[in-house]
Amino acid sequence: MMPTEIERLEDQLRRSFEGGAWHGPSVAEVLADVSTEGAYDHPVAGAHSIWELVLHVIGTYKLVLRRLKGDAAPLTPSEDWPPIPQPTTSNWEETIRSLRRLNEQLRQAVLQLSPEQLTQPLVAESPSTAYTQLIGITQHDLYHAGQIVVLKKALTSLDSRSD
């Protein structure tokens, strides 16, 4: 039996986050070996850290989950780019757990949608359909996964120069 559009959308959300994406590494794959120190460091002047990017992705998941519940409130600046907690291993691990949990919640919420809901805005105030916002999450995830890859390369370059 052919998968439904809802099932294909959930599959793309899973692939961009967990792996098996056509393009290359997923968010979880690029984060798998990032240490607390690596997540916190700023190896590229003026660029966000890996930790900041992960918190930003978390904020975007929260935004779309909120919209799925009918709440049209935009992200505040501190929700979009939250401050990093104390750079401890337990805080980094909790950040990653939160990211995974929210991705799973989003995927489960998608599976509850009807095909008709995909063509409608999640909230009346939005110019984008549910489909556009949900597939946009996959694009957003992979955009930031690419940034994380570049930051990891910069960290490796800095580490090799200090040896």
C-alpha positions as a printed Julia matrix, in Angstrom:
163×3 Matrix{Float64}:
  0.0    0.0    0.0
  1.25   3.46  -0.88
  2.08   5.73   2.06
 -0.18   8.71   2.55
  1.06  12.28   2.23
  0.91  12.52   6.04
  3.1    9.41   6.38
  5.58  10.74   3.8
  5.77  14.05   5.64
  6.4   12.32   8.97
  9.05  10.18   7.27
 10.85  13.28   6.0
 10.74  14.84   9.47
 12.24  11.63  10.87
 14.91  11.33   8.17
 16.07  14.94   8.46
 16.38  14.51  12.2
 17.37  10.86  12.82
 19.07   9.77   9.64
 18.63   8.11   6.33
 18.21  11.47   4.61
 19.05  11.46   0.91
 21.31  14.51   1.1
 23.69  13.36   3.85
 23.88  13.52   7.64
 20.84  14.35   9.74
 20.7   16.64  12.74
 21.16  13.76  15.2
 24.03  12.32  13.16
 25.97  15.61  13.12
 25.39  16.1   16.84
 26.32  12.53  17.88
 29.97  13.27  18.64
 29.71  16.89  19.76
 31.15  17.4   23.22
 29.87  19.92  25.72
 32.93  22.06  25.07
 32.52  21.79  21.3
 28.84  22.73  21.56
 29.68  25.79  23.66
 32.71  27.05  21.68
 32.53  29.74  19.0
 35.14  28.6   16.46
 33.92  31.07  13.82
 33.93  34.72  14.86
 30.45  36.23  14.67
 28.73  32.88  14.12
 26.44  31.05  16.5
 27.77  28.12  18.51
 26.46  24.6   17.98
 24.58  24.87  21.27
 22.94  28.12  20.18
 21.85  26.5   16.91
 20.37  23.51  18.73
 18.42  25.79  21.07
 17.17  27.71  18.03
 15.96  24.49  16.38
 14.2   23.63  19.66
 12.49  27.03  19.57
 11.27  26.4   16.03
  9.84  23.0   17.0
  8.03  24.67  19.89
  6.64  27.31  17.52
  5.17  24.78  15.09
  3.83  22.61  17.92
  2.19  25.72  19.34
  0.66  26.51  15.96
 -0.64  22.95  15.68
 -2.58  23.68  18.88
 -4.0   26.89  17.38
 -1.72  29.35  19.18
 -0.61  32.04  16.73
  1.85  33.74  19.09
  5.19  34.33  17.36
  8.43  33.37  18.98
  9.89  36.0   21.23
 13.57  36.77  20.64
 14.5   34.75  23.74
 12.44  31.78  22.49
 13.98  31.98  19.01
 17.56  32.28  20.28
 17.48  31.22  23.95
 20.45  31.83  26.19
 22.75  28.88  26.72
 22.53  27.35  30.18
 25.68  26.71  32.21
 27.97  24.71  29.9
 27.85  21.43  31.81
 27.64  17.95  30.38
 24.27  17.39  32.04
 22.88  20.6   30.52
 24.17  19.67  27.04
 22.68  16.18  27.38
 19.36  17.69  28.5
 19.4   20.04  25.49
 19.83  17.06  23.17
 17.09  15.1   24.98
 14.75  18.07  24.63
 15.54  18.33  20.91
 14.79  14.62  20.41
 11.61  14.78  22.48
 10.25  17.77  20.56
 11.05  16.19  17.2
  9.15  13.06  18.28
  6.21  15.17  19.52
  6.1   17.01  16.22
  6.16  13.78  14.21
  3.38  12.31  16.34
  1.32  15.48  15.91
  1.75  15.27  12.14
  0.39  11.73  12.14
 -2.79  13.05  13.79
 -3.5   15.52  10.97
 -6.01  14.92   8.23
 -4.95  15.36   4.6
 -7.27  18.37   4.38
 -5.43  20.1    7.22
 -2.19  20.05   5.22
 -3.62  22.53   2.73
 -4.83  24.96   5.38
 -2.86  27.36   7.58
 -2.06  26.03  11.05
 -3.39  29.3   12.44
 -5.62  31.86  10.75
 -2.96  34.57  10.95
 -0.42  32.5    9.01
  0.07  32.94   5.28
  1.62  29.45   5.08
 -0.18  26.13   4.9
  0.46  23.41   7.43
  2.36  21.46   4.77
  4.64  24.41   4.02
  5.44  24.9    7.7
  6.01  21.2    8.35
  8.19  20.55   5.33
  9.88  23.83   6.25
 10.93  22.24   9.54
 12.87  19.6    7.58
 14.51  22.32   5.51
 15.29  24.31   8.66
 16.77  21.24  10.38
 19.03  20.46   7.44
 20.12  24.07   6.99
 21.31  24.15  10.59
 22.78  20.64  10.36
 24.98  22.02   7.55
 26.03  24.93   9.75
 26.91  22.5   12.53
 29.08  20.48  10.13
 31.01  23.66   9.25
 31.4   24.56  12.94
 32.68  21.05  13.7
 35.25  21.39  10.93
 36.31  24.74  12.35
 36.64  23.17  15.81
 38.78  20.36  14.36
 40.94  22.89  12.54
 41.48  24.86  15.75
 42.25  21.68  17.69
 44.85  20.55  15.13
 46.61  23.92  15.27
 46.92  23.76  19.05
 48.64  20.33  18.92
